[in-house]
Amino acid sequence: VLKRQRPSVLDWCAGCGGQAAMLTPDQAAVIAKVSSRTIYRRVEAGVMHYTETAEGFLLVCANSLET
């Protein structure tokens, strides 16, 4: 089964204080080579920058993958 991925979007990241590529948790997990649940844990712990869309979807700052 092929699953269509949403492309990353350029958006404001309050943690970085500027524009950054924002990724879905699944995209971030693939790049960071961890599980999606690990990404959610890092967001909940305040380790990663994130935003939520008007629809309630979580987007993770690509810059915070390096932290």
The first five atom37 places (N, CA, C, CB, O) and aatype in JSON, in Angstrom:
{
  "aatype": [19, 10, 11, 1, 5, 1, 14, 15, 19, 10, 3, 17, 4, 0, 7, 4, 7, 7, 5, 0, 0, 12, 10, 16, 14, 3, 5, 0, 0, 19, 9, 0, 11, 19, 15, 15, 1, 16, 9, 18, 1, 1, 19, 6, 0, 7, 19, 12, 8, 18, 16, 6, 16, 0, 6, 7, 13, 10, 10, 19, 4, 0, 2, 15, 10, 6, 16],
  "atom_mask": [
    [1, 1, 1, 1, 1],
    [1, 1, 1, 1, 1],
    [1, 1, 1, 1, 1],
    [1, 1, 1, 1, 1],
    [1, 1, 1, 1, 1],
    [1, 1, 1, 1, 1],
    [1, 1, 1, 1, 1],
    [1, 1, 1, 1, 1],
    [1, 1, 1, 1, 1],
    [1, 1, 1, 1, 1],
    [1, 1, 1, 1, 1],
    [1, 1, 1, 1, 1],
    [1, 1, 1, 1, 1],
    [1, 1, 1, 1, 1],
    [1, 1, 1, 0, 1],
    [1, 1, 1, 1, 1],
    [1, 1, 1, 0, 1],
    [1, 1, 1, 0, 1],
    [1, 1, 1, 1, 1],
    [1, 1, 1, 1, 1],
    [1, 1, 1, 1, 1],
    [1, 1, 1, 1, 1],
    [1, 1, 1, 1, 1],
    [1, 1, 1, 1, 1],
    [1, 1, 1, 1, 1],
    [1, 1, 1, 1, 1],
    [1, 1, 1, 1, 1],
    [1, 1, 1, 1, 1],
    [1, 1, 1, 1, 1],
    [1, 1, 1, 1, 1],
    [1, 1, 1, 1, 1],
    [1, 1, 1, 1, 1],
    [1, 1, 1, 1, 1],
    [1, 1, 1, 1, 1],
    [1, 1, 1, 1, 1],
    [1, 1, 1, 1, 1],
    [1, 1, 1, 1, 1],
    [1, 1, 1, 1, 1],
    [1, 1, 1, 1, 1],
    [1, 1, 1, 1, 1],
    [1, 1, 1, 1, 1],
    [1, 1, 1, 1, 1],
    [1, 1, 1, 1, 1],
    [1, 1, 1, 1, 1],
    [1, 1, 1, 1, 1],
    [1, 1, 1, 0, 1],
    [1, 1, 1, 1, 1],
    [1, 1, 1, 1, 1],
    [1, 1, 1, 1, 1],
    [1, 1, 1, 1, 1],
    [1, 1, 1, 1, 1],
    [1, 1, 1, 1, 1],
    [1, 1, 1, 1, 1],
    [1, 1, 1, 1, 1],
    [1, 1, 1, 1, 1],
    [1, 1, 1, 0, 1],
    [1, 1, 1, 1, 1],
    [1, 1, 1, 1, 1],
    [1, 1, 1, 1, 1],
    [1, 1, 1, 1, 1],
    [1, 1, 1, 1, 1],
    [1, 1, 1, 1, 1],
    [1, 1, 1, 1, 1],
    [1, 1, 1, 1, 1],
    [1, 1, 1, 1, 1],
    [1, 1, 1, 1, 1],
    [1, 1, 1, 1, 1]
  ],
  "atom_positions": [
    [[0.84, -1.17, 0.0], [0.0, 0.0, 0.0], [0.89, 1.23, 0.0], [-0.96, 0.0, 1.21], [1.77, 1.38, 0.85]],
    [[0.65, 2.1, -0.94], [1.41, 3.34, -1.01], [0.64, 4.42, -0.27], [1.67, 3.76, -2.47], [-0.57, 4.56, -0.42]],
    [[1.36, 5.18, 0.53], [0.75, 6.24, 1.31], [1.34, 7.55, 0.84], [0.98, 6.03, 2.84], [2.56, 7.74, 0.85]],
    [[0.5, 8.45, 0.43], [0.97, 9.73, -0.07], [1.39, 10.61, 1.1], [-0.11, 10.42, -0.92], [0.59, 10.86, 2.01]],
    [[2.62, 11.08, 1.08], [3.14, 11.93, 2.13], [2.88, 13.39, 1.82], [4.63, 11.69, 2.31], [2.97, 13.82, 0.67]],
    [[2.56, 14.13, 2.83], [2.4, 15.57, 2.69], [3.8, 16.18, 2.61], [1.57, 16.18, 3.89], [4.66, 15.84, 3.42]],
    [[4.03, 17.05, 1.64], [5.36, 17.67, 1.56], [5.59, 18.59, 2.75], [5.52, 18.45, 0.24], [4.64, 19.1, 3.34]],
    [[6.85, 18.81, 3.09], [7.14, 19.74, 4.17], [6.7, 21.14, 3.73], [8.66, 19.72, 4.55], [6.65, 21.45, 2.54]],
    [[6.4, 21.96, 4.7], [5.98, 23.32, 4.42], [6.9, 24.28, 5.14], [4.51, 23.55, 4.83], [7.44, 23.97, 6.2]],
    [[7.08, 25.44, 4.56], [7.87, 26.48, 5.19], [6.92, 27.32, 6.02], [8.64, 27.35, 4.14], [5.96, 27.88, 5.5]],
    [[7.19, 27.41, 7.31], [6.29, 28.13, 8.21], [7.11, 28.75, 9.33], [5.19, 27.18, 8.77], [8.29, 28.45, 9.49]],
    [[6.48, 29.62, 10.1], [7.14, 30.27, 11.23], [7.33, 29.27, 12.36], [6.33, 31.49, 11.71], [6.4, 28.55, 12.73]],
    [[8.54, 29.23, 12.92], [8.82, 28.41, 14.08], [9.16, 29.34, 15.23], [9.99, 27.39, 13.8], [10.17, 30.05, 15.2]],
    [[8.32, 29.35, 16.25], [8.54, 30.22, 17.4], [9.83, 29.83, 18.13], [7.35, 30.15, 18.37], [10.51, 30.7, 18.68]],
    [[10.16, 28.54, 18.15], [11.37, 28.07, 18.83], [12.64, 28.57, 18.16], [0.0, 0.0, 0.0], [13.61, 28.9, 18.83]],
    [[12.63, 28.62, 16.84], [13.78, 29.1, 16.07], [13.75, 30.62, 15.9], [13.83, 28.41, 14.69], [14.78, 31.26, 15.7]],
    [[12.57, 31.17, 15.98], [12.41, 32.6, 15.75], [12.5, 32.98, 14.29], [0.0, 0.0, 0.0], [12.92, 34.09, 13.96]],
    [[12.11, 32.07, 13.42], [12.14, 32.36, 11.99], [11.45, 31.29, 11.18], [0.0, 0.0, 0.0], [10.83, 30.38, 11.73]],
    [[11.55, 31.42, 9.87], [10.96, 30.44, 8.96], [11.76, 29.14, 9.01], [10.91, 31.0, 7.5], [12.99, 29.16, 9.1]],
    [[11.06, 28.03, 8.97], [11.72, 26.72, 8.98], [10.84, 25.72, 8.25], [11.99, 26.25, 10.43], [9.63, 25.9, 8.14]],
    [[11.46, 24.67, 7.76], [10.7, 23.56, 7.16], [9.99, 22.83, 8.28], [11.64, 22.58, 6.36], [10.59, 22.47, 9.29]],
    [[8.69, 22.62, 8.1], [7.88, 21.93, 9.09], [7.46, 20.58, 8.51], [6.63, 22.77, 9.5], [6.98, 20.51, 7.38]],
    [[7.65, 19.53, 9.28], [7.44, 18.16, 8.83], [6.35, 17.48, 9.65], [8.73, 17.36, 8.92], [6.1, 17.85, 10.79]],
    [[5.72, 16.48, 9.05], [4.81, 15.65, 9.82], [5.64, 14.8, 10.78], [3.92, 14.75, 8.88], [6.84, 14.61, 10.54]],
    [[5.05, 14.29, 11.84], [5.81, 13.43, 12.75], [6.39, 12.2, 12.04], [4.91, 12.98, 13.9], [7.49, 11.76, 12.36]],
    [[5.66, 11.64, 11.08], [6.17, 10.49, 10.34], [7.39, 10.86, 9.5], [5.08, 9.91, 9.43], [8.36, 10.1, 9.46]],
    [[7.35, 12.01, 8.84], [8.5, 12.46, 8.06], [9.69, 12.71, 8.98], [8.16, 13.74, 7.27], [10.81, 12.32, 8.66]],
    [[9.45, 13.36, 10.11], [10.53, 13.64, 11.06], [11.14, 12.34, 11.58], [10.0, 14.48, 12.24], [12.35, 12.25, 11.75]],
    [[10.3, 11.34, 11.84], [10.79, 10.06, 12.34], [11.71, 9.37, 11.33], [9.61, 9.14, 12.67], [12.74, 8.82, 11.7]],
    [[11.33, 9.42, 10.07], [12.17, 8.81, 9.02], [13.52, 9.51, 8.96], [11.47, 8.87, 7.64], [14.56, 8.85, 8.89]],
    [[13.51, 10.83, 8.97], [14.76, 11.59, 8.88], [15.64, 11.35, 10.11], [14.46, 13.09, 8.73], [16.85, 11.19, 9.98]],
    [[15.03, 11.33, 11.29], [15.78, 11.15, 12.53], [16.11, 9.69, 12.83], [15.01, 11.73, 13.69], [16.86, 9.38, 13.76]],
    [[15.54, 8.79, 12.03], [15.75, 7.34, 12.2], [15.29, 6.87, 13.59], [17.23, 6.99, 12.0], [15.99, 6.12, 14.27]],
    [[14.1, 7.33, 13.97], [13.47, 6.91, 15.21], [12.0, 6.63, 14.9], [13.62, 8.01, 16.34], [11.55, 6.82, 13.77]],
    [[11.27, 6.17, 15.89], [9.84, 5.91, 15.68], [9.05, 7.21, 15.77], [9.31, 4.9, 16.72], [9.52, 8.2, 16.33]],
    [[7.85, 7.19, 15.21], [6.96, 8.34, 15.31], [6.65, 8.63, 16.77], [5.66, 8.1, 14.52], [6.55, 9.79, 17.17]],
    [[6.5, 7.58, 17.57], [6.21, 7.76, 18.99], [7.35, 8.52, 19.68], [5.99, 6.39, 19.68], [7.1, 9.34, 20.57]],
    [[8.59, 8.26, 19.29], [9.73, 8.99, 19.84], [9.63, 10.47, 19.52], [11.05, 8.42, 19.31], [9.94, 11.32, 20.36]],
    [[9.2, 10.79, 18.31], [9.01, 12.2, 17.93], [7.95, 12.83, 18.83], [8.59, 12.32, 16.42], [8.15, 13.93, 19.34]],
    [[6.83, 12.14, 19.03], [5.78, 12.67, 19.9], [6.29, 12.86, 21.33], [4.56, 11.72, 19.89], [5.96, 13.86, 21.98]],
    [[7.09, 11.92, 21.83], [7.66, 12.05, 23.18], [8.56, 13.28, 23.27], [8.44, 10.79, 23.56], [8.52, 14.01, 24.26]],
    [[9.38, 13.49, 22.24], [10.29, 14.64, 22.24], [9.51, 15.95, 22.21], [11.25, 14.56, 21.05], [9.9, 16.93, 22.85]],
    [[8.42, 15.98, 21.46], [7.57, 17.17, 21.42], [6.96, 17.41, 22.8], [6.45, 17.02, 20.35], [6.99, 18.52, 23.32]],
    [[6.42, 16.35, 23.4], [5.79, 16.46, 24.72], [6.79, 16.89, 25.78], [5.16, 15.13, 25.12], [6.42, 17.58, 26.74]],
    [[8.06, 16.5, 25.63], [9.11, 16.85, 26.59], [9.65, 18.26, 26.36], [10.24, 15.84, 26.52], [10.43, 18.77, 27.16]],
    [[9.23, 18.89, 25.25], [9.71, 20.23, 24.95], [11.08, 20.26, 24.3], [0.0, 0.0, 0.0], [11.72, 21.31, 24.23]],
    [[11.54, 19.11, 23.81], [12.85, 19.01, 23.18], [12.8, 19.49, 21.73], [13.36, 17.58, 23.24], [13.8, 19.99, 21.21]],
    [[11.66, 19.34, 21.08], [11.53, 19.7, 19.68], [10.54, 20.85, 19.51], [11.08, 18.49, 18.84], [9.56, 20.95, 20.25]],
    [[10.81, 21.7, 18.54], [9.9, 22.79, 18.2], [8.76, 22.21, 17.37], [10.64, 23.93, 17.42], [8.95, 21.26, 16.61]],
    [[7.58, 22.79, 17.51], [6.44, 22.29, 16.75], [5.39, 23.38, 16.62], [5.83, 21.04, 17.42], [5.46, 24.42, 17.27]],
    [[4.45, 23.12, 15.76], [3.26, 23.96, 15.63], [2.09, 23.04, 15.31], [3.45, 25.06, 14.52], [2.29, 21.88, 14.92]],
    [[0.9, 23.54, 15.46], [-0.29, 22.79, 15.09], [-1.03, 23.59, 14.03], [-1.2, 22.51, 16.32], [-1.13, 24.81, 14.12]],
    [[-1.54, 22.89, 13.04], [-2.29, 23.53, 11.98], [-3.69, 23.88, 12.49], [-2.37, 22.62, 10.72], [-4.09, 23.43, 13.56]],
    [[-4.4, 24.67, 11.72], [-5.78, 25.02, 12.08], [-6.66, 23.77, 12.18], [-6.37, 25.99, 11.05], [-7.64, 23.75, 12.91]],
    [[-6.28, 22.72, 11.43], [-7.04, 21.46, 11.46], [-6.64, 20.58, 12.63], [-6.85, 20.7, 10.16], [-7.24, 19.53, 12.84]],
    [[-5.62, 20.99, 13.4], [-5.18, 20.21, 14.55], [-4.05, 19.24, 14.29], [0.0, 0.0, 0.0], [-3.73, 18.42, 15.15]],
    [[-3.43, 19.32, 13.11], [-2.32, 18.43, 12.8], [-1.02, 18.98, 13.38], [-2.19, 18.25, 11.28], [-0.78, 20.19, 13.36]],
    [[-0.18, 18.1, 13.87], [1.11, 18.47, 14.43], [2.14, 18.56, 13.32], [1.56, 17.45, 15.49], [2.22, 17.68, 12.46]],
    [[2.94, 19.62, 13.33], [4.06, 19.77, 12.42], [5.3, 20.06, 13.25], [3.81, 20.91, 11.37], [5.27, 20.89, 14.16]],
    [[6.4, 19.37, 12.95], [7.64, 19.46, 13.71], [8.67, 20.26, 12.91], [8.18, 18.05, 14.05], [8.81, 20.07, 11.7]],
    [[9.38, 21.13, 13.59], [10.43, 21.93, 12.96], [11.61, 21.04, 12.58], [10.89, 23.07, 13.89], [12.16, 20.33, 13.43]],
    [[11.99, 21.08, 11.31], [13.12, 20.27, 10.85], [14.42, 20.67, 11.55], [13.29, 20.41, 9.33], [15.28, 19.82, 11.77]],
    [[14.56, 21.94, 11.89], [15.79, 22.39, 12.57], [15.94, 21.73, 13.95], [15.78, 23.91, 12.72], [17.06, 21.51, 14.4]],
    [[14.85, 21.44, 14.61], [14.95, 20.87, 15.95], [15.22, 19.36, 15.93], [13.68, 21.15, 16.73], [15.38, 18.75, 16.99]],
    [[15.28, 18.76, 14.77], [15.67, 17.35, 14.68], [17.11, 17.15, 15.08], [15.45, 16.82, 13.26], [17.5, 16.06, 15.52]],
    [[17.91, 18.19, 14.94], [19.33, 18.11, 15.25], [19.62, 18.26, 16.72], [20.08, 19.16, 14.48], [20.75, 18.04, 17.15]],
    [[18.61, 18.65, 17.54], [18.85, 18.85, 18.96], [18.64, 17.59, 19.74], [17.96, 19.93, 19.5], [18.8, 17.58, 20.96]]
  ]
}
